[in-house]
Amino acid sequence: MGKPVKIRKKKSFMFTTRHYSFMSIAGILIGVICACVISTSVIHSYNSYGNIAPGFGGIGLFSMLLNVVGIFCGIVSMYERDIYITPAVIAIALNALMVLGWIIMIVISLFAG
């Protein structure tokens, strides 16, 4: 019996199937759309010295609810397998920042009198 032949390992490549999650992209889009709506409402309110239609308040509240949905989309996408995490973190951060801005605006308006 001769010397045992050493088995060489094949050079192997592992390809990943990582992809961008639909929910995280939807969360980012919701955050951007809500940011545009809020900034448009604030600018319009500032230009008309606070005399705006009541519909702008409804649009603002709907925008805040959409931001909560955007946070939920980001959190759900964090638990998916083989996805890029960065868009999910951006979606959560952007929508949480918008909700925090809404809370600050409400508190300021309550104490401004």
N, C-alpha and C positions, 0 to 999 in steps of 0.2 A: 504494500500500500504506500502510495506516495503522499506527498504533502497535500493537505486539503486546499482546494482552490478557494481563494478569497472572493466572495461575491461582491461585486462593485454595485453601489447604489446608483440607480439612474438619476440623472439630473432631472428634477421635476419642477414644474412651475405650478403655482396655485393661482388660478384666476378667480377673482372675486365677482360676485354678482351684486355688488353694492349699487344702489340706485337712490334717486331722490324721491322721498315719500310724497305722495299726492297731498296728504293731510298737512305736511309742513309747508308746502308751497301754497296751499289754500290759506293757511294761517298767515303767511307773509302777505299774500294779496289782500286778505281781510284787513290786516293792520295798515297797509298802505292806503287802501280805499278809505278807511275810517279816518286816517290822518288827513287826507285831502278834504273829507267832508267837514271835519272839525275845524280845520284851518280856514276853510271857506266860510263857515258859519261865524267864526270869531271875527274874521276880517269884515264880513258884511255887517255884523253887529256893531263893530267899531266905527265903520264908515257912516252908519245911520244913527249914531249916538244912542244905541240901545233900543231903538224903536224898530223892532223887526216883527215879522209875522209869528204867531204861535207855532206854526208848523216847523220852524227851525228848532224849537225845543223838542218836538217829537222826533225829528231827524237826529238830534243829538243823543236822545235816550236810546233810539234804535242803534245808533253807532256804538254806544257803550255796551249794549247787549251783544252786538257783533264782536266787539273786542273780547268779551268773555268766551264767545264761541271760538275765536282765534286762539285764545290761551288753551282751550280744551283741545283744539286740533293739534297744537304743538305738543301737548302732553301725550296725546294718543300716539302721535308719530314717533315719540321717543321710545316707545315700547315695541316698535316694529323691528323685525330682524333684517340685518344686512342693508342698512340705510346709512346715508350720510347724516351725521348728527347736527352739523352746523346750521342748516336751514331750520331745523326744529327749535334750536336754541334761539335763533334770531326771531322766529315767530313768537315764541313765549316772551322774550324780552320786549319786543316791539309792542305787543298787545298789552302786556303788563304795564309798560310805561304809559300807554294811552289811558288805561283804567286809572292809574295813579294820578295822571293829569286831570282826569274827570273828577276824581275825589277831591283833589286840591281845589279845583274851580268851584265845586259845590260848597266846600268848607269856607272858601273866601267869600262867596256870595252870601252865605248865611251870616257871617260876622261883619260884613261890610255895611249892612244895615240898609 
